Amino acid sequence: MAADLTVIGAGLAGTEAAWQAARLGVRVDLYEMRPQRMTPAHQSDHLAELVCSNSLRGGGLHNAVGLLKEELRRCDSLFMATADRHAVPAGGALAVDREGFANSITKSIEEHPLISLQRGEVTEIPSGPVIIASGPLTSDRLAAEIARLTGAQHLYFYDAIAPIVETDSIDYKKVYAASRYGKGGADYLNCPFTEGEYHAFVAALCSGDKVQPHDFEKVIHFEGCMPIEEMAERGPLTLAFGPMKPVGLPDPKTGRTPFAVVQLRQENRHASLHNLVGFQTKLTYGEQQRIFRTIPGLEQARFARLGSMHRNTFINAPACLTPNLQLKSAQHIFFAGQITGVEGYVESAACGFLAGLFAGWQVTGTELSRPPATTALGALLDFLSTAPEKGFQPMNVTYGLFPPLDKRLRKRRERREALAERALVDLASWQANLPLQIT
Ligand SMILES: Cc1cc2nc3c(=O)[nH]c(=O)nc-3n(C[C@H](O)[C@H](O)[C@H](O)COP(=O)(O)OP(=O)(O)OC[C@H]3O[C@@H](n4cnc5c(N)ncnc54)[C@H](O)[C@@H]3O)c2cc1C
């Protein structure tokens, strides 16, 4: 019998999407190219293979990824139920037995009466309803098809992620708001360096420990997304004439132009996050925290995301997708998982959950309903449609993406508890009002 929906890629997002659509009574063809064609990172023919760590990160609700997992649990996600069944001891984190986890998801999919698993590489996008969930290592021929659909300028093959800090951890006594030569308003926060501070910072960047890339990731280095520490290694003043250039940025407190600046750019609609402009890096996470906290104004910074550079196929979601994960120019085509610009195992599965529901509702002629932006699921979705298109880079779920609370709470722990409580209440009312109840 012909399928109602095709899902391309049976990784974390694709298996969850197929499962959710099938719960709505939709017949799904789920395509997976492995083992005929392997990616450079996958090792097996299992569906939902975890390519690297076996950790699904923090468990508690003080952590936004913990809340995202709890929401998935409450929405009967296959990914979460399977992860919980295959949990192994990992302190406060949730880690899984990777073999048991992937075997179990594979079995659940293979045995589902409405899902037909097809092994083979998809090289053309089918004409009917489809979810593209082919992941960060999408095969070349499918990537070429996606570029044709989205426009090549909106498909990227590497991420170059700069760290993001929580805005309320920035020291406003030291930083100042200004745009270069006053153009476009005071859109950037500037962290001013003296000459001595600058040279100490460059020396720390040059001697910091770096992450060694996988073999298939060694091709990256084109100008424009060069790691900050490699630029620093080119010469003592390279950064002062590059991303740390201070010209046109006098400090209004002194009227003088500092020796160098690090610019921080607003990352999200609520201005609760700022990224370090041009600071994509391969320094280890520990070194980033140590070195970037020497930047004047960031001594107490809390990092919502640390920098990295990876092979990663992803589209510019705010430019290409509707808020329901559909391609703007062809709304029967949905995207799910890491290829949309979410980052991480749990986020990819969560995105698959949403795409499965949305595509399932579209196929069954039901109105689409998005979870509120106050939930972790909704905040992630909201990020994909409202993040600035310029410089769009993948993102983990973080409390910085959530709309602020109505009341001001001084303690971070209390704030997070209140955000989690609000999220779970709002999730329940979203579920209670769904247009078509999941069976
Ligand atoms: C090397 C690497 C390491 C990572 N490590 C971590 C980590 O430790 N922790 C973490 O949270 N996140 C990690 N990530 C990021 C991300 O969370 C994972 O890649 C995650 O698996 C993404 O889920 P997905 O479903 O979007 O893609 P995937 O899980 O990769 O699934 C996509 C599937 O599509 C298939 N496919 C691709 N092209 C085609 C085609 N043309 N036809 C049919 N099938 C196709 C692939 O074989 C694959 O099975 C890592 C990413 C990479 C690349």
The ligand as a Gaussian input file, in Angstrom:
#p B3LYP/6-31G(d) Opt

LIG

0 1
 C       30.738000      13.321000      14.515000
 C       29.565000      13.843000      15.311000
 C       29.545000      13.648000      16.685000
 C       28.446000      14.126000      17.457000
 N       28.443000      13.906000      18.804000
 C       27.406000      14.317000      19.552000
 C       27.367000      14.050000      20.948000
 O       28.271000      13.446000      21.505000
 N       26.302000      14.493000      21.665000
 C       25.278000      15.152000      21.083000
 O       24.309000      15.514000      21.790000
 N       25.277000      15.413000      19.749000
 C       26.315000      15.021000      18.966000
 N       26.345000      15.288000      17.619000
 C       25.292000      16.130000      17.018000
 C       23.914000      15.478000      16.771000
 O       23.218000      15.448000      17.969000
 C       23.918000      14.098000      16.195000
 O       24.548000      14.146000      14.957000
 C       22.492000      13.519000      16.024000
 O       22.623000      12.169000      15.684000
 C       21.665000      14.250000      14.996000
 O       20.429000      13.581000      14.809000
 P       19.727000      13.531000      13.375000
 O       18.601000      12.603000      13.474000
 O       19.469000      14.915000      12.922000
 O       20.861000      12.930000      12.418000
 P       21.454000      11.428000      12.411000
 O       21.269000      10.805000      13.745000
 O       22.826000      11.531000      11.846000
 O       20.495000      10.686000      11.397000
 C       20.491000      10.979000      10.020000
 C       20.365000       9.656000       9.258000
 O       20.145000       9.946000       7.883000
 C       20.858000       9.008000       7.117000
 N       21.055000       9.585000       5.774000
 C       21.872000      10.611000       5.405000
 N       21.717000      10.870000       4.088000
 C       20.780000      10.013000       3.624000
 C       20.205000       9.774000       2.347000
 N       20.554000      10.483000       1.263000
 N       19.274000       8.779000       2.209000
 C       18.903000       8.030000       3.288000
 N       19.435000       8.191000       4.517000
 C       20.349000       9.188000       4.689000
 C       22.130000       8.770000       7.918000
 O       22.711000       7.537000       7.603000
 C       21.617000       8.812000       9.355000
 O       21.258000       7.552000       9.838000
 C       27.398000      14.825000      16.823000
 C       27.440000      15.017000      15.438000
 C       28.514000      14.542000      14.693000
 C       28.512000      14.741000      13.202000

